[in-house]
Amino acid sequence: MAKQKPSMVFRIGSVSGSIFEHEVDGESGKRTIRSVSLQRRYKDGNETKYSSSFGIADIPVAIRVLQVAQQKIEDAEAEVSLE
């Protein structure tokens, strides 16, 4: 199974958010469902690693990244196609 790439990635400090889009069949046709993945980047010696755990100092940044993700998703879902 191929790993799906995010449609958008953004970062504030060491916290990044990725938005993924999934097409689903609904009652009124196909629609796009969006989800968000949140992660924190850190160094372990010379190696860069990623975690989905956040310390107390990371939480305000994680909240801001989620707010940005929410706005991006709301903007995308408010967009109307005239095709």
Number of C-alpha atoms within 10 A of each C-alpha: 3 4 5 9 11 15 11 13 15 12 17 13 11 13 24 20 21 19 19 17 17 11 10 10 9 9 6 6 7 10 13 14 12 15 14 16 14 20 18 21 15 13 9 9 7 6 7 9 11 14 11 10 10 15 9 7 8 14 13 12 19 23 13 13 22 19 12 16 23 15 12 14 17 11 10 12 12 9 8 7 5 4 3
